[in-house]
Amino acid sequence: FEGTAVGRRKKLCVAIGPLALRDAVALTADCTLLSAYTSSPVWRAIAGHLPPSQASAIYAEPSPADQLQLVSLLYRRPARVGAIIGPETAFLRPYLSAGAELYEFGRGDDINRVLNRMAQAEVLLATPDSAVYTPENFRNILLSSYRHNQGVIGFSADMVKAGALASTYSDIEDINAQVAEVAAGYVASGVLAAPQFPRY
């Protein structure tokens, strides 16, 4: 999708998904880039080096604040929340540190050791880190959380289908509405909003 902003501003290119984002990064000399339906770690890996005036995003996953609020609503009391932070999601540390205990997971670490360290947590708040949440690890994570009587808050509806307790998520219409708002703001002002989590 391309929309032309008024005046001498660059066109606004909206990249739908990671593959389109990879292709669109090459076009940033010709257009301002807005990404949608791409997780925050993938966006940062592909387009995070671009100046804020050239690229922004509506991330695919829910905000950590919304996920922590979901924990409060589900448990109806303060609950000990743990979150595993890997190399791809270290940037989420400021978003999570106010409401969750953080557990580091480096490349080559054993997921079972990390899970045993966080056995006192009542809830595991999952983040979209592909180094942590591999298909092999996710099975171990679910089994371990079940044994420790921990709920897992996923970062997508698919994770809930796979066995997580719950997640907040945005429908396609919700994301599209936010993309339209950011695009309209750019057309009206020439200023591109900062990357953001889904609002609706």
C-alpha positions in Angstrom: 0.0 0.0 0.0 1.3 3.5 -0.8 -0.2 6.8 0.0 1.1 10.1 -1.0 1.5 12.8 1.7 0.7 16.4 0.8 3.5 18.7 -0.2 7.0 17.5 -0.7 6.8 14.8 1.8 7.8 11.2 0.9 5.1 8.7 0.2 4.0 6.5 3.0 4.6 2.8 2.4 2.8 0.4 4.6 4.5 -3.0 4.9 2.2 -5.8 5.9 4.2 -8.6 7.6 8.0 -9.3 7.9 8.6 -10.2 4.2 7.1 -7.0 3.0 9.1 -5.1 5.6 12.3 -6.6 4.3 11.4 -5.5 0.8 10.3 -2.0 1.9 13.5 -1.2 3.9 15.2 -1.0 0.5 12.7 1.7 -0.5 13.2 4.0 2.4 15.0 6.5 0.2 11.7 6.9 -1.8 9.2 6.6 1.0 8.5 6.7 4.7 7.9 3.3 6.1 5.1 2.1 8.4 5.2 -1.6 9.3 2.2 -3.7 10.6 1.8 -7.4 11.6 5.4 -7.8 12.5 6.6 -8.5 16.0 8.7 -5.9 17.8 11.9 -8.0 17.8 11.7 -8.7 14.1 10.9 -5.1 13.3 14.0 -4.0 15.4 16.2 -6.5 13.6 15.0 -5.4 10.1 14.3 -1.7 10.4 15.4 -0.7 13.9 18.5 1.0 12.4 16.5 3.5 10.4 15.9 7.0 11.7 12.6 7.5 13.6 11.5 10.0 10.9 11.8 7.3 8.2 10.3 4.2 9.8 7.7 3.2 12.4 5.5 0.2 13.3 2.4 -1.1 14.8 3.8 -4.3 16.4 2.0 -7.6 16.1 2.1 -8.6 19.8 0.3 -7.0 22.7 2.0 -4.5 24.9 3.6 -5.8 28.1 1.5 -3.4 30.1 -1.7 -4.9 28.7 -0.4 -8.4 29.5 0.4 -7.4 33.1 -3.0 -5.9 33.4 -4.5 -9.1 32.2 -2.7 -11.0 34.9 -4.2 -8.6 37.5 -7.7 -9.2 36.1 -7.3 -13.0 36.0 -5.8 -13.4 39.4 -7.8 -10.5 41.2 -4.8 -10.0 43.5 -1.1 -9.2 43.2 0.6 -12.2 41.6 4.3 -12.9 41.2 5.0 -12.6 37.5 8.2 -13.9 35.8 9.3 -13.1 32.3 12.2 -14.7 30.4 14.2 -12.1 28.6 16.4 -13.3 25.7 18.7 -11.6 23.3 15.8 -10.5 21.0 13.6 -9.1 23.8 16.2 -7.4 26.1 14.8 -4.0 24.9 11.5 -4.9 26.7 13.2 -4.8 30.1 11.9 -1.2 30.9 8.3 -2.3 30.0 8.4 -5.4 32.2 10.6 -4.5 35.2 7.8 -2.6 37.0 5.5 -5.6 37.1 7.6 -8.8 36.6 10.7 -10.5 37.8 13.1 -10.9 34.8 15.1 -14.0 34.1 17.9 -13.9 31.5 18.1 -16.5 28.8 21.3 -16.3 26.6 22.1 -18.2 23.5 23.1 -21.8 24.5 21.3 -21.6 27.8 19.2 -24.5 29.0 15.5 -23.5 29.2 14.9 -26.0 32.0 17.4 -24.3 34.2 15.8 -21.0 33.7 12.4 -22.4 34.4 13.6 -24.0 37.6 15.1 -20.6 38.7 11.6 -19.0 38.3 9.7 -21.8 40.1 8.4 -19.3 42.7 6.6 -17.2 40.1 2.9 -17.7 39.8 2.7 -16.6 36.2 5.0 -16.7 33.3 4.6 -13.8 30.9 5.8 -14.8 27.5 7.5 -12.5 25.1 8.0 -12.9 21.3 11.7 -14.0 21.5 12.4 -16.8 19.0 15.5 -17.8 20.9 13.4 -18.6 24.0 10.0 -19.7 22.5 11.1 -22.3 20.0 8.7 -25.1 19.2 10.9 -27.5 21.3 11.2 -25.1 24.2 7.5 -24.2 24.3 6.5 -27.8 25.1 9.0 -27.8 28.0 7.8 -24.4 29.2 4.1 -25.6 29.3 5.0 -28.8 31.1 7.2 -27.0 33.6 4.6 -24.3 34.2 2.0 -27.0 34.8 4.2 -28.8 37.3 4.9 -25.5 39.1 1.2 -24.5 39.0 2.0 -21.4 37.0 -0.2 -19.8 34.4 1.4 -18.8 31.1 0.3 -15.6 29.5 1.0 -15.9 25.8 1.6 -13.1 23.3 -0.9 -14.4 20.7 -4.2 -16.2 20.3 -2.2 -19.1 18.8 -0.2 -19.5 22.0 -3.5 -19.9 23.9 -4.6 -22.6 21.4 -1.3 -24.3 22.1 -1.8 -24.3 25.9 -1.2 -20.9 27.4 -3.7 -19.7 29.9 -4.7 -16.4 28.2 -3.5 -13.5 26.1 -4.7 -10.1 25.0 -4.8 -9.7 21.2 -6.0 -7.4 18.6 -8.2 -8.4 15.6 -7.2 -7.4 12.1 -9.8 -4.6 12.2 -8.2 -3.2 15.4 -4.7 -3.2 13.8 -6.0 -1.8 10.6 -7.8 1.1 12.5 -4.5 2.0 14.2 -2.5 1.8 11.0 -5.1 4.2 9.4 -4.8 6.6 12.3 -1.0 6.6 12.2 -1.1 7.1 8.4 -3.6 9.9 8.6 -1.5 11.6 11.3 1.5 11.4 9.0 -0.4 12.8 6.0 -1.8 15.6 8.1 1.4 16.6 10.0 4.3 15.1 8.2 5.4 13.6 11.5 5.6 9.8 11.8 4.4 8.4 15.1 6.9 6.3 17.1 6.7 2.5 17.0 3.9 1.3 19.2 2.1 -1.7 20.5 -1.6 -2.4 19.4 -3.9 0.1 21.1 -7.2 -1.6 20.6 
